[in-house]
Amino acid sequence: MVIRPDILDHWAEVHAHLPAGFDLERTARERGAFTRARQVKDAATLLRLALAYGGCGMSLRETCAWAEVAGLASLTDPSLIERLCKAAPWLGDIVAALIGEQAKLPTGRWSGYRLRALDATSICEPGADRTTWRLHVGYDLASGQVDQVELTDGHGAENLQRLRYRPGDIVLGDRAYARPRDLRPVIEDGADFIVRTGWNSLRLLHPDGSAFDLFATLAAQTEQEGEASVRIDEGRDFGEPLILRLAIRRKSPEQAEAEQKRLIKDAKKRGKQPDPRSLEAAKYILLLTSLPVTTFPPVDVLALYRFRWQLELAFKRMKSLAGLDALAAKKPELARAWIYARLIVFLIAEQSAGQVPDSSPCAPETHARKPVAMASHQTGPRQRPRRNPRPSALADRSTRIHPHSPSPL
């Protein structure tokens, strides 16, 4: 997938990829993005200007010059800024509509479950030394497509409630999502989760409420994979205790040593000594899950979590190929317009280009364990033909997940 300025010469093709039934003119007027035709004659022209500036990486001056030469509009830089700032919420609606269109496609399921990953990526304004914006992304692992986005400022925390869940969903989240009060609502929505946790992320108890000694449990583990039943201290009484499974996997000596070196290096940068408990916990992968043990033994829980790398690859495509990390605006509403415009181009490009690999690209796939079969299941009729559908590691009936395929855990 490559986003190039010559996309501007193919407006008809870009327009054809917009959601069926999405009325640009009506929605733009309802959102206040387009109220009267002066320098910009219609909503379609306004979208083209936004895609030129945000989607194709033109500067404000270049966008105005291109619009003048193309006979689309005669604008000054301040006029274009005003137009784009007003259009930001409308551009966000287009992003949501594109994602909603993808949601109509059938998805692969395993034993009636739909696998989704949740993570966030940071976007910085020019000259910033910290996160300015945070893009929270839900990713359907079967279709290989973004299925939900939320844009917040740099203070927008990562939590599981960023996604909307349906019964049968399994959401995969990293350590940032191991928050005690965010876990129960996922279960109440009829969904399940697999969330990575650290030794001090949550206060764990035995199911009867007594203190749980994590390091004693780790020391007693003799197999590479194991699990323990734990109760989560949620800080308040919800009546029924939240009992989860803690899946544990011992890392290889090489993986453990690499993580310990990273912890020691980070501690030295802060002028501190690493916590011995952190160095010990670095030898293990700890996952909390609400999935039933009868259907999902520990080895399968660990295998499913490894598919989070597909979302990491999506972020890489967004930044390195789609240029989402090259934010050109500081003014908040202009920055929102720029980000949404770039996402529109990214989502359209994702519909017809690229391919999700069947295994992690970090190393050759291994076949030491029995694979986990993924069965295809259609949730409803296809509403709109998809151009060059993206093969997925989960969607095909013949696909197998190998629990120990190398991945950047």
Residue pairs with C-beta under 8 A, 6 or more apart in sequence:
1 317
1 321
1 322
1 346
1 349
1 350
1 353
1 354
2 321
2 349
2 353
3 55
3 56
3 57
3 321
3 322
3 323
3 345
3 346
3 349
4 56
5 56
5 57
5 58
7 14
7 51
7 55
7 56
7 345
8 48
8 51
8 52
8 56
8 66
8 70
11 48
14 51
14 348
15 44
17 348
17 351
17 352
17 387
18 24
18 94
18 97
18 98
18 348
19 94
19 97
19 98
19 100
19 101
20 101
20 383
20 384
22 94
22 97
24 42
24 43
24 44
24 47
25 34
25 42
25 43
25 44
27 43
27 90
27 93
28 34
28 43
28 46
28 87
28 90
29 35
29 43
31 87
31 89
31 90
31 93
32 86
32 89
32 90
33 43
33 46
33 86
33 87
33 89
33 90
33 91
34 40
34 42
34 43
34 46
34 87
34 90
39 73
39 74
39 75
39 79
40 46
40 49
40 72
40 73
40 75
40 83
41 72
41 73
45 72
45 73
46 83
46 87
47 91
47 94
48 67
48 72
49 63
49 67
49 72
49 73
49 75
49 80
49 83
49 84
50 84
50 87
50 91
50 337
50 340
50 341
50 344
51 341
51 344
51 345
52 58
52 62
52 63
52 66
52 67
53 59
53 60
53 63
53 80
53 84
53 337
53 338
53 341
54 84
54 91
54 337
54 338
54 339
54 340
54 341
54 342
54 345
55 341
55 342
55 344
55 345
56 345
57 323
57 326
57 328
58 66
59 328
60 77
60 80
60 81
61 77
63 80
64 75
64 76
64 77
64 80
67 73
67 74
67 75
68 74
68 75
75 83
81 331
81 334
84 333
84 334
84 337
84 338
85 331
85 333
85 334
85 337
86 333
87 337
88 333
88 334
88 336
88 337
88 340
89 336
91 336
91 337
91 340
91 341
91 344
92 151
92 336
92 340
94 340
94 344
95 149
95 340
95 343
95 344
95 347
96 149
98 344
98 347
98 348
99 145
99 146
99 147
99 148
99 149
99 347
101 383
101 384
102 140
102 143
102 145
102 146
102 147
102 347
102 351
103 147
104 380
104 382
104 383
104 384
105 143
105 145
105 382
105 383
105 386
106 377
106 378
106 379
106 380
106 382
107 114
107 140
107 142
107 143
107 377
107 379
107 395
108 142
108 143
108 374
108 375
108 376
108 377
108 392
108 394
108 395
108 396
108 399
109 142
109 168
109 375
109 376
109 377
109 379
110 372
110 373
110 374
110 375
110 394
111 295
111 375
112 168
112 377
113 168
113 169
113 170
113 192
114 140
114 142
114 166
114 168
114 169
114 170
115 140
115 141
115 142
115 170
115 172
115 304
115 307
115 394
116 138
116 139
116 140
116 141
116 147
116 163
116 169
116 170
116 171
116 172
117 138
117 139
117 141
117 171
117 172
117 173
117 307
117 308
117 310
117 311
118 136
118 137
118 138
118 139
118 160
118 162
118 163
118 171
118 172
118 173
118 177
118 311
119 136
119 137
119 139
119 158
119 173
119 174
119 308
119 311
119 312
119 315
120 134
120 135
120 136
120 137
120 156
120 158
120 162
120 176
121 134
121 135
121 137
121 315
121 318
121 319
121 324
122 131
122 132
122 133
122 134
122 154
123 131
123 132
123 133
123 134
123 135
123 324
123 325
123 327
123 339
124 130
124 131
124 132
124 133
124 325
124 327
125 132
125 133
125 327
125 329
125 330
125 335
126 327
126 328
126 329
126 330
130 154
131 154
132 153
132 154
132 327
132 335
133 151
133 152
133 153
133 154
133 327
133 335
133 339
134 151
134 152
134 153
134 154
134 156
134 158
135 149
135 150
135 151
135 318
135 324
135 339
136 149
136 150
136 151
136 152
136 156
136 158
136 162
137 146
137 148
137 149
137 311
137 314
137 315
138 146
138 147
138 148
138 149
138 162
138 163
138 171
139 145
139 146
139 147
139 310
139 311
139 314
140 146
140 147
141 172
141 307
141 310
141 311
141 392
141 393
141 394
142 392
142 394
142 395
143 390
143 392
143 395
144 310
144 356
144 390
144 391
144 392
144 393
144 395
145 350
145 390
146 314
146 347
146 350
148 162
148 163
148 164
149 343
150 156
150 162
151 336
151 339
151 340
153 332
158 176
158 177
159 177
159 179
159 182
160 171
160 173
160 177
160 179
160 182
160 183
160 185
160 186
160 193
160 195
161 182
161 185
163 171
165 171
165 186
165 189
165 190
165 191
166 189
166 190
166 191
167 189
167 190
167 191
168 190
168 191
169 189
169 190
169 191
169 192
170 191
170 192
170 193
170 194
170 291
170 304
171 186
171 191
171 192
171 193
171 194
172 193
172 194
172 195
172 304
172 305
172 307
172 308
173 193
173 194
173 195
173 196
174 195
174 196
174 308
175 195
175 196
175 197
175 198
175 201
177 193
177 195
178 195
178 196
178 197
178 198
178 201
178 202
178 288
179 202
180 202
180 203
180 232
180 233
180 234
180 235
181 234
181 235
183 193
183 195
183 232
183 242
183 244
183 288
183 290
184 234
184 238
184 242
186 192
186 193
186 290
187 193
187 242
187 290
192 289
192 290
192 291
193 288
193 289
193 290
194 247
194 287
194 288
194 289
194 291
194 301
194 304
194 305
195 287
195 288
195 289
196 285
196 286
196 287
196 288
196 305
197 246
197 286
197 287
197 288
198 281
198 286
199 214
199 215
199 277
199 278
199 280
199 281
199 286
200 277
202 232
202 233
202 288
203 232
203 233
204 212
204 214
204 230
204 231
204 232
204 233
204 246
205 211
205 212
205 230
205 231
205 232
205 233
206 212
206 229
206 230
206 231
207 229
207 230
207 231
207 241
207 243
208 231
209 231
209 241
212 228
212 230
212 231
214 281
215 277
215 280
215 281
217 228
217 246
217 248
218 248
218 280
218 281
218 283
218 284
221 248
221 250
224 249
224 250
225 247
225 248
225 249
225 250
225 298
225 299
225 302
226 247
226 248
226 298
227 245
227 246
227 247
227 248
227 293
227 298
227 301
228 245
228 246
228 248
229 243
229 244
229 245
229 246
230 243
230 244
230 245
230 246
230 288
231 241
231 242
231 243
231 244
232 241
232 242
232 244
232 288
234 242
244 288
244 289
244 290
245 288
245 289
245 290
245 291
245 293
245 298
245 301
246 286
246 287
246 288
247 286
247 287
247 288
247 289
247 298
247 301
247 302
248 284
248 285
248 286
248 287
248 298
249 284
249 285
249 287
249 298
249 302
250 283
250 284
251 259
251 282
251 283
251 284
251 285
251 409
255 409
256 282
256 283
259 282
259 283
260 274
260 279
260 282
260 283
263 274
263 278
263 279
263 282
264 274
264 279
266 274
267 273
267 274
285 302
285 409
287 301
287 302
287 305
289 296
289 301
291 301
296 304
299 369
299 403
300 372
300 403
302 403
303 372
303 401
303 402
303 403
303 404
304 372
304 401
305 409
306 360
306 401
306 403
306 405
306 407
306 409
307 393
307 394
307 401
309 360
309 362
309 407
309 408
310 356
310 393
312 408
313 356
313 357
313 361
317 346
317 350
317 354
318 324
318 343
318 346
319 325
322 342
322 345
322 346
322 349
323 342
324 339
324 342
324 343
324 346
327 335
327 338
327 339
328 338
329 335
329 337
329 338
350 390
351 386
351 387
351 388
352 387
352 388
353 388
354 390
355 390
355 391
356 390
356 391
356 392
356 393
357 393
358 391
358 393
358 399
359 365
359 393
359 402
359 405
360 405
360 406
360 407
360 408
362 406
362 407
362 408
363 406
364 406
365 402
365 405
365 406
366 402
366 404
366 405
366 406
367 402
368 402
368 404
369 402
369 403
369 404
371 400
371 401
371 402
371 403
372 400
372 401
372 402
372 403
373 399
373 400
374 394
374 395
374 396
374 397
374 399
374 400
374 401
375 397
376 395
376 396
376 397
392 399
393 399
393 401
394 401
